[in-house]
Amino acid sequence: MSLWSRIMGEFPRFRASVIKDTRIILRDRQALALFLIMPVLFVLILSLALRDAFGDRSGASFPVLVATEDKAEVAQGVIRALRANPHIQVAVAEHATEGQVRQWMQQGRYKIAVLIPTGASEQARRRVGEILAGVPPDLRIEKPVEVRVLADPTLRSDYRRVLEGALDLALHGVGMRLGREQLDQILRVSLGKHYVPLPDMEKTRLFVPPQSELVTRDHHSLITPTSVQQNAPAWTLLAMFFLTVPLSVSFIREREQGNLFRLQTMTVPAWVVLGGKAVPFFVINQIQMASILAVSVYVLPLLGGDRLELGNAPLALLLLGAAASLAAIGFGIAVSMYARTAEQAASFSSATVMIMAALGGILVPKAVMPPLMQSLAVLSPLSWGLDGFLDVFVRGGGILQVLPETVGLMAFSALCHGVAILHYQGRI
Amino acid sequence: MGVPCAPALQIAATGQGRPAIEVKDLVKRFKPDGSPALSTLTLTVPHNVIYGILGPNGAGKTTLLSILCGLLKPTSGSVRVGGLNMPGAAAEIKHLLGVVPQEPALYPTLTARENLTYYGRMQNLTGSRLEERVQACLDLAQIGDQANTSVEHFSGGFKRRLNLVIGLIHEPQILILDEPTVAIDPQSRLLIHQRLRELHAAGVTILLSTHYMDEAEQLCHDVAIMNRGQIVIQGGVQELLGAQRDEVIQIRLDRDPPPGLSEALGKLHEVGDLSLSGRCLRATGAHTDLAALALMQALKDAGVRVESMGYGGSNLEQIFLQSIDGDDRQ
């Protein structure tokens, strides 16, 4: 009898196994609701909470206090430049002392402040004069003007870097302007009627302002990454892999109840027993993915979040979803073969999934990981799945582009299922 | 009980004229250099008997049953079931066997009917045949009115009844039961006993592992007592009881025994096993007359009078206790 005939001959028993396991799952309604609702809630909450942490959003801004007793060029230049920065909301406090500013920060009113000292503009002007007069550096009287930044330790470091960069640019611009004004005055006096005003370098650009071009798989889709594009696939994958916990526990319960023993006294092939359990969990995985994607597309925008852009390759998404689910199910079944108790299976599989998730860029995006951790991420099947989803969502990829990740997940699934079947048959 | 149970009992009796189970020089080691769980064990279960496997915990009963069911491979020795060699013909043998595990192997959230239907499907029953067998098994277990109730709501007795009939769903020729009546109510126990007798009458060979000696004595035609991986006694129940009958001395004392009497009597070298329960003293000895004389002398020395004395009254429990070592009796 050919292999195909044997498989088809076992189909009625396989169907009966699927029906049995589906009934068992459907009768545990609380657990079923948990499987389906929890991941959706996670995606909603995290996508909204992390909305401003991703991408180039105009709303991603933070407040900065500018405390100044100077009202001239330095203060004006700094305030004008910071106000022009879309990531910074400027509040100005005139005549505030450093002590007051520190007190406000300790009270939590501000997380970061710029201190412009008294007479900063005058000091800067004198220093420019010395430089233009050719006074050697070691003989100059005026020190560089010290504009300071006070920051709360809990403030995100990237916010500090944004402010420091913007401030440096603003001060550089002020210096250029003061230098041009004084040089202009010197030239007017020395050239007399031959004087021609210097061009305003601030208004004359030598370089095109740099702006990142996002590299995509095709030239038609250009989607700015948002928190939902990280969170929706990440939490879909985590939810899929977390099903390994109930899957392995249900398998061990079946063993503890003696049902596996009884089945082994019959002529039921291992794949019928294991496959019967895999199919309902596969369906749950697909429902999880569909509901998370639907909520991310239709519900999240209603709550003020970004809409998930699904890309242009629905078949690639289906392929990835199926491969990720099979990988998760294979892992759960393999765990259940080796765990002695349900408690052991639950704790081992949940801990392992969390480690794979942390490693694979699910909990923390890979982009913010150091290079070593980014290279280790390749060890996690969740990372493969996430890369595949991001290929479709962000980089405009299709089936061909997600094929490497899909093959990886399928190979992982085949390995786990193979180990489980051999163990079930008592061969390993 | 008056329940129509004919469908469950239409067993196709094949293999007549040869033993249902033949085990020869069976050895099972779980570790290559470990002590054997089964040690050169030889056992013959005739066709159409109820055969009891008795023994203390760790005697090797479950290992033996697991090998017979095809779940474990023997280290050496031969096993034939229904005339077929294990493990070569394991698949064919599994069709002949019905297995009833010690703990009810059921899906708690499924109903009784769903459990039976599922296991029936796993035994390759389909369509109307499956429906017939499910109904027959529900009737046989007398749980027809609870057929659509989740098993988790069943009493222990109902679960054991269902556990038994699941093993019968495909009408096996050989039924292997591991402690089928542990911790159940007397009514369910009686029903299971009755069903086993009916199955035997219908031609089924039954291999029964049990701790209950009275159950083995009532049900089994033959028994094998196992200890430390070996069979220490085997044979027909009546023959074993008859052979041992004259070796038991029963003495009734005229008053409650004084402290230390049991220990004093236990030291008599003419006396084998001894039990003292209230005023009833039961003892065995290789030579019962010498043992009786020694006992009476010792009782006299202890100031206890004998109210009555007799011989015989041996039962399977005493044979069981005599056949295993003192340490195992604990």
Chai-1 contact restraints between the chains, C-beta under 6 A:
chainA,res_idxA,chainB,res_idxB,connection_type,confidence,min_distance_angstrom,max_distance_angstrom,comment,restraint_id
A,R13,B,R121,contact,1.0,0.0,6.0,A-B,restraint_1
A,R13,B,M122,contact,1.0,0.0,6.0,A-B,restraint_2
A,A16,B,Y118,contact,1.0,0.0,6.0,A-B,restraint_3
A,A16,B,R121,contact,1.0,0.0,6.0,A-B,restraint_4
A,K20,B,Y118,contact,1.0,0.0,6.0,A-B,restraint_5
A,I24,B,T109,contact,1.0,0.0,6.0,A-B,restraint_6
A,R27,B,T109,contact,1.0,0.0,6.0,A-B,restraint_7
A,G258,B,P101,contact,1.0,0.0,6.0,A-B,restraint_8
A,G258,B,E103,contact,1.0,0.0,6.0,A-B,restraint_9
A,G258,B,A105,contact,1.0,0.0,6.0,A-B,restraint_10
A,N259,B,A105,contact,1.0,0.0,6.0,A-B,restraint_11
A,F261,B,P101,contact,1.0,0.0,6.0,A-B,restraint_12
A,R262,B,A105,contact,1.0,0.0,6.0,A-B,restraint_13
A,Q264,B,L71,contact,1.0,0.0,6.0,A-B,restraint_14
A,T265,B,C69,contact,1.0,0.0,6.0,A-B,restraint_15
A,T265,B,V99,contact,1.0,0.0,6.0,A-B,restraint_16
A,M266,B,K94,contact,1.0,0.0,6.0,A-B,restraint_17
A,M266,B,M122,contact,1.0,0.0,6.0,A-B,restraint_18
A,T267,B,A91,contact,1.0,0.0,6.0,A-B,restraint_19
A,T267,B,K94,contact,1.0,0.0,6.0,A-B,restraint_20
A,V268,B,M122,contact,1.0,0.0,6.0,A-B,restraint_21
